[in-house]
Amino acid sequence: MINQLMAALYAELAAEEIPQPLAQRFTLATVWADLARLAGEPVPRDVAAVLDTPIGFVPVAGPLSPMGEYTPVYAD
């Protein structure tokens, strides 16, 4: 499944004329969001938050809450 999703992502990037898609640098958040989209799954809330947050305010870590979620701690 991972290889199929990665191949689909590669095909999209190539179709959009991204030069040398395999040599590009992407954040984990952008790859995660695209793979979720290609799989027809929702983008996790924390991933979407990173994509919508200006650089310097990205949640980088935090303690695990009793509900099993991480509490974001923002970078300066």
N, C-alpha and C positions, 0 to 999 in steps of 0.2 A: 504494500500500500504506500509506504513512504517513497519508494522509487517511482511509482506512478504519479504521485503528487508532485515530486520534484521535477519529473519529466514534463508535466503539464505547466509548471511554473517556468521552467526553462523555455518551453515553446512560446509561452506568452511574452516573456522578455525578448526572445528572438524576433517574434512577430512585431513587437513595438520598436524594433531596431536598436535595442540596447547593445552596444558593442561588447563582444566577448562576455556573455552573461555569466559564464562559469568563473571569470576572473574578477567580477565586481564584488564590492564590499557592501553588505547589507547588515542592518541590525537584526538581532534575533527577533525583536518585536515585529519588524516588517515581514520577515519570512514566516513567522508564526501566523500572523494575520492572513497572509496570502494562502498559506496551506489550509487554514481553517475555511477560508472562502471557497477554495477549490474542492474541499471535502464536503461543502454544504453545511458546515457547522458554524455556530456563532463564535465570534472572536471573544476570548476571555476578557472579562472586565479590566483586569490589570494590564493586559496587552493593549487594549483600546485606550486606556488612560495614558500609557506611555506614548502612543502615537499622537495623542491630542495635547501633549504637554510640551511646552518649549524646553529646549536643551537647558540644563542647569536646574530644572525643577522635576526631573525624572525620578520616580521612586526607585531607590537602589537596594533597599533591604528593610527589614523590620521584623519584630517578634511575631510569632505565630499566635493568633487569637484563639480563644476557647472554641470558636466555630471552625477552626482549621484553616483560617485565611491569614495571610500576612498583612500586618499593618505597615503601610509604606512609610519609609523615612526618606526625605527628599535631599538630594545632593545640592550643594551650593555652587 
